[in-house]
Amino acid sequence: MKAVLLEKTRRVINETAFFEVVLWHLPEPVPGSVHSLKYRLALVIEGECVLRYDNERGKGDHRHMAGHEDAIEFTTLEALFDAFQADMKRILT
């Protein structure tokens, strides 16, 4: 089985901001993760990525926010999206 692209979307929030979702289903987990998804959720404001959730090879599931990188626990895709949206809302308001 090959990697399957499940979603690749970009949504404009306003004239200076957008968020992007890229989600793949992989035949086996990325080293550092226990699930078979590869993802990137990013919020970009004025050309700068100010929030990103991803699971890089060897790093596992983590979040980049305010100049810091923190490990996160992946439970479900829905919980991941909810956490990303909550962080996005805090940044945008």
NUMIBA-224338 format. One record per residue: x, y, z of N, C-alpha, C, CB in turn; residue in one letter; residue number from 1. Coordinates in Angstrom, 2 decimals, padded with zeros to 5 digits. Glycine has a CB too. Layout:
N
{atom {X Y Z} {X Y Z} {X Y Z} {X Y Z} A NUM};
...
END
This chain:
93
{atom {000.84 -001.19 000.00} {000.00 000.00 000.00} {000.88 001.24 000.00} {-000.96 000.00 001.22} M 1};
{atom {000.49 002.22 -000.77} {001.21 003.49 -000.82} {000.52 004.51 000.06} {001.31 004.01 -002.28} K 2};
{atom {001.21 005.61 000.31} {000.61 006.72 001.05} {-000.56 007.27 000.23} {001.66 007.84 001.34} A 3};
{atom {-001.63 007.63 000.93} {-002.83 008.15 000.28} {-003.12 009.54 000.85} {-004.06 007.19 000.49} V 4};
{atom {-003.18 010.53 -000.03} {-003.54 011.88 000.39} {-005.02 011.92 000.70} {-003.18 012.93 -000.71} L 5};
{atom {-005.36 012.25 001.95} {-006.75 012.31 002.38} {-007.33 013.71 002.26} {-006.89 011.83 003.79} L 6};
{atom {-006.49 014.71 002.53} {-006.98 016.09 002.48} {-005.81 017.05 002.26} {-007.74 016.46 003.77} E 7};
{atom {-006.06 018.04 001.45} {-005.12 019.15 001.27} {-005.97 020.37 000.97} {-004.06 018.87 000.12} K 8};
{atom {-006.16 021.21 002.00} {-007.01 022.38 001.84} {-006.33 023.61 002.42} {-008.38 022.16 002.51} T 9};
{atom {-006.69 024.74 001.87} {-006.25 026.03 002.38} {-007.49 026.91 002.47} {-005.13 026.69 001.46} R 10};
{atom {-007.71 027.47 003.66} {-008.87 028.33 003.86} {-008.41 029.72 004.27} {-009.81 027.74 004.93} R 11};
{atom {-008.89 030.70 003.54} {-008.57 032.09 003.84} {-009.43 032.55 005.00} {-008.79 032.99 002.59} V 12};
{atom {-008.78 033.14 006.00} {-009.49 033.67 007.16} {-009.82 035.14 006.92} {-008.65 033.50 008.45} I 13};
{atom {-008.83 035.89 006.48} {-009.01 037.30 006.13} {-007.89 037.68 005.16} {-008.99 038.21 007.41} N 14};
{atom {-007.71 038.96 004.90} {-006.74 039.38 003.89} {-005.29 039.12 004.29} {-006.91 040.85 003.61} E 15};
{atom {-005.03 038.81 005.56} {-003.64 038.57 006.00} {-003.40 037.19 006.58} {-003.26 039.60 007.02} T 16};
{atom {-004.44 036.35 006.66} {-004.28 035.06 007.34} {-005.00 033.93 006.60} {-004.80 035.15 008.76} A 17};
{atom {-004.42 032.74 006.71} {-005.06 031.52 006.21} {-004.59 030.34 007.05} {-004.73 031.29 004.70} F 18};
{atom {-005.34 029.24 006.96} {-004.84 028.00 007.56} {-004.88 026.91 006.52} {-005.67 027.60 008.81} F 19};
{atom {-003.99 025.96 006.72} {-003.83 024.87 005.75} {-003.84 023.54 006.49} {-002.51 025.04 004.95} E 20};
{atom {-004.48 022.56 005.87} {-004.53 021.20 006.41} {-004.03 020.25 005.33} {-005.98 020.83 006.86} V 21};
{atom {-003.02 019.45 005.68} {-002.53 018.40 004.80} {-002.53 017.11 005.61} {-001.07 018.74 004.22} V 22};
{atom {-003.19 016.07 005.09} {-003.37 014.83 005.83} {-003.17 013.64 004.90} {-004.76 014.77 006.49} L 23};
{atom {-002.27 012.75 005.30} {-001.97 011.53 004.54} {-002.25 010.31 005.39} {-000.50 011.53 004.06} W 24};
{atom {-002.69 009.23 004.77} {-002.75 007.93 005.43} {-001.55 007.13 004.91} {-004.13 007.17 005.16} H 25};
{atom {-000.73 006.63 005.83} {000.50 005.92 005.46} {000.35 004.43 005.72} {001.70 006.47 006.25} L 26};
{atom {001.13 003.62 005.03} {001.05 002.18 005.27} {001.56 001.78 006.66} {001.85 001.44 004.21} P 27};
{atom {002.40 002.61 007.26} {002.89 002.37 008.62} {003.17 003.72 009.28} {004.17 001.47 008.63} E 28};
{atom {003.18 003.76 010.61} {003.38 005.05 011.30} {004.72 005.70 010.98} {003.27 004.84 012.79} P 29};
{atom {004.73 007.02 011.03} {005.96 007.80 010.96} {006.75 007.48 012.23} {005.68 009.37 010.81} V 30};
{atom {008.05 007.23 012.15} {008.82 006.97 013.37} {008.60 008.09 014.40} {010.32 006.83 013.05} P 31};
{atom {008.22 007.69 015.62} {007.90 008.65 016.67} {006.41 008.78 016.92} {008.47 009.99 016.33} G 32};
{atom {005.59 008.28 015.99} {004.13 008.30 016.14} {003.62 006.87 016.22} {003.45 009.07 014.95} S 33};
{atom {002.44 006.69 016.80} {001.86 005.35 016.93} {000.67 005.12 016.00} {001.43 005.12 018.37} V 34};
{atom {000.34 006.12 015.17} {-000.79 006.03 014.26} {-000.28 006.12 012.82} {-001.84 007.15 014.56} H 35};
{atom {-001.12 005.81 011.88} {-000.73 005.76 010.46} {-001.08 007.03 009.69} {-001.39 004.59 009.79} S 36};
{atom {-001.11 008.16 010.37} {-001.40 009.43 009.71} {-000.16 010.31 009.71} {-002.57 010.16 010.40} L 37};
{atom {000.02 011.03 008.63} {001.05 012.07 008.52} {000.27 013.35 008.28} {002.12 011.77 007.36} K 38};
{atom {000.53 014.38 009.09} {-000.29 015.58 008.98} {000.52 016.84 009.20} {-001.42 015.53 009.99} Y 39};
{atom {-000.06 017.92 008.71} {000.44 019.27 008.95} {-000.77 020.20 008.99} {001.48 019.73 007.85} R 40};
{atom {-000.96 020.86 010.12} {-002.00 021.87 010.28} {-001.27 023.17 010.57} {-003.04 021.49 011.44} L 41};
{atom {-001.47 024.17 009.76} {-000.68 025.40 009.91} {-001.56 026.64 009.81} {000.42 025.46 008.86} A 42};
{atom {-001.26 027.61 010.67} {-001.88 028.92 010.61} {-000.80 029.92 010.20} {-002.54 029.32 011.99} L 43};
{atom {-001.06 030.65 009.12} {-000.10 031.61 008.59} {-000.73 033.00 008.63} {000.33 031.24 007.13} V 44};
{atom {-000.01 033.94 009.25} {-000.46 035.32 009.35} {000.64 036.22 008.81} {-000.83 035.71 010.82} I 45};
{atom {000.28 037.07 007.85} {001.23 037.98 007.20} {002.49 037.24 006.73} {001.61 039.11 008.17} E 46};
{atom {002.28 036.08 006.14} {003.37 035.30 005.56} {004.19 034.51 006.55} {004.25 036.20 004.83} G 47};
{atom {003.88 034.55 007.83} {004.64 033.83 008.85} {003.79 032.73 009.47} {005.14 034.80 009.94} E 48};
{atom {004.34 031.52 009.54} {003.65 030.41 010.19} {003.73 030.64 011.70} {004.27 029.02 009.79} C 49};
{atom {002.58 030.93 012.32} {002.56 031.24 013.75} {002.08 030.06 014.59} {001.67 032.45 013.99} V 50};
{atom {001.54 029.03 013.94} {001.06 027.84 014.63} {001.14 026.67 013.67} {-000.40 028.03 015.16} L 51};
{atom {001.73 025.57 014.14} {001.79 024.37 013.29} {001.73 023.13 014.17} {003.07 024.37 012.41} R 52};
{atom {000.85 022.23 013.80} {000.81 020.90 014.38} {001.30 019.96 013.29} {-000.66 020.51 014.90} Y 53};
{atom {002.23 019.07 013.64} {002.70 018.09 012.66} {003.34 016.90 013.37} {003.71 018.72 011.67} D 54};
{atom {003.71 015.93 012.59} {004.42 014.77 013.13} {005.59 014.44 012.21} {003.47 013.54 013.29} N 55};
{atom {006.68 015.11 012.49} {007.91 014.90 011.72} {008.54 013.57 012.08} {008.91 016.05 011.96} E 56};
{atom {009.21 013.01 011.13} {009.95 011.76 011.31} {010.91 011.89 012.50} {010.72 011.39 010.01} R 57};
{atom {010.79 011.00 013.46} {011.66 010.98 014.62} {011.23 011.89 015.76} {013.02 011.35 014.20} G 58};
{atom {010.36 012.87 015.49} {009.90 013.78 016.53} {008.52 013.40 017.06} {009.88 015.20 016.01} K 59};
{atom {007.77 012.68 016.28} {006.41 012.33 016.69} {005.48 013.53 016.61} {006.41 011.77 018.10} G 60};
{atom {004.38 013.42 017.31} {003.33 014.45 017.29} {003.76 015.64 018.14} {001.98 013.88 017.80} D 61};
{atom {003.70 016.82 017.55} {004.11 018.02 018.29} {003.49 019.28 017.69} {005.63 018.14 018.30} H 62};
{atom {003.65 020.37 018.45} {003.08 021.65 018.08} {004.18 022.71 018.13} {001.89 022.03 019.00} R 63};
{atom {004.16 023.61 017.15} {005.04 024.77 017.12} {004.15 025.98 017.38} {005.83 024.91 015.74} H 64};
{atom {004.46 026.73 018.46} {003.65 027.91 018.78} {004.49 028.86 019.62} {002.33 027.51 019.52} M 65};
{atom {004.45 030.14 019.27} {005.15 031.19 020.02} {006.63 030.88 020.19} {004.50 031.37 021.40} A 66};
{atom {007.24 030.34 019.14} {008.67 030.08 019.18} {009.07 028.83 019.95} {009.36 031.23 019.77} G 67};
{atom {008.09 028.04 020.38} {008.37 026.82 021.15} {007.83 025.61 020.41} {007.75 026.91 022.56} H 68};
{atom {008.45 024.48 020.68} {007.99 023.21 020.14} {007.65 022.31 021.32} {009.07 022.54 019.21} E 69};
{atom {006.40 021.84 021.38} {005.93 021.01 022.48} {005.35 019.71 021.96} {004.90 021.77 023.32} D 70};
{atom {005.67 018.61 022.62} {005.06 017.32 022.28} {003.58 017.39 022.60} {005.75 016.15 023.05} A 71};
{atom {002.78 016.73 021.76} {001.35 016.61 022.03} {000.98 015.14 021.97} {000.51 017.44 021.00} I 72};
{atom {-000.11 014.79 022.63} {-000.59 013.42 022.58} {-001.67 013.31 021.52} {-001.12 012.97 023.96} E 73};
{atom {-001.46 012.44 020.56} {-002.46 012.19 019.52} {-003.40 011.12 020.05} {-001.80 011.76 018.16} F 74};
{atom {-004.70 011.47 020.15} {-005.69 010.48 020.56} {-006.60 010.14 019.38} {-006.53 011.00 021.75} T 75};
{atom {-007.18 011.19 018.79} {-008.02 011.02 017.60} {-007.78 012.20 016.67} {-009.54 010.89 017.98} T 76};
{atom {-008.14 012.02 015.44} {-008.03 013.11 014.47} {-008.95 014.27 014.87} {-008.37 012.62 013.04} L 77};
{atom {-010.14 013.94 015.35} {-011.09 014.98 015.78} {-010.51 015.80 016.94} {-012.42 014.33 016.21} E 78};
{atom {-009.88 015.15 017.91} {-009.28 015.86 019.04} {-008.12 016.74 018.57} {-008.78 014.86 020.11} A 79};
{atom {-007.36 016.26 017.60} {-006.25 017.04 017.05} {-006.79 018.31 016.39} {-005.44 016.21 016.02} L 80};
{atom {-007.82 018.18 015.56} {-008.42 019.35 014.90} {-009.01 020.31 015.93} {-009.51 018.90 013.90} F 81};
{atom {-009.66 019.77 016.97} {-010.24 020.62 018.01} {-009.17 021.43 018.72} {-011.02 019.77 019.03} D 82};
{atom {-008.05 020.79 019.06} {-006.94 021.48 019.74} {-006.35 022.56 018.84} {-005.84 020.49 020.16} A 83};
{atom {-006.17 022.23 017.56} {-005.63 023.21 016.61} {-006.57 024.40 016.49} {-005.41 022.56 015.24} F 84};
{atom {-007.86 024.14 016.36} {-008.82 025.23 016.22} {-008.88 026.10 017.48} {-010.20 024.68 015.92} Q 85};
{atom {-008.76 025.49 018.66} {-008.76 026.26 019.90} {-007.53 027.17 019.97} {-008.79 025.32 021.13} A 86};
{atom {-006.36 026.65 019.59} {-005.15 027.47 019.56} {-005.27 028.58 018.53} {-003.91 026.61 019.26} D 87};
{atom {-005.82 028.25 017.37} {-006.01 029.23 016.31} {-006.92 030.36 016.80} {-006.59 028.56 015.05} M 88};
{atom {-007.99 030.01 017.47} {-008.93 031.01 017.98} {-008.24 031.95 018.98} {-010.15 030.33 018.64} K 89};
{atom {-007.42 031.37 019.89} {-006.70 032.20 020.86} {-005.75 033.17 020.18} {-005.92 031.32 021.83} R 90};
{atom {-005.10 032.73 019.12} {-004.15 033.60 018.41} {-004.87 034.70 017.66} {-003.29 032.77 017.43} I 91};
{atom {-006.00 034.37 017.06} {-006.71 035.33 016.20} {-007.56 036.34 016.96} {-007.57 034.58 015.25} L 92};
{atom {-007.83 036.08 018.24} {-008.68 037.03 018.99} {-007.87 037.84 019.98} {-009.78 036.29 019.74} T 93};
END
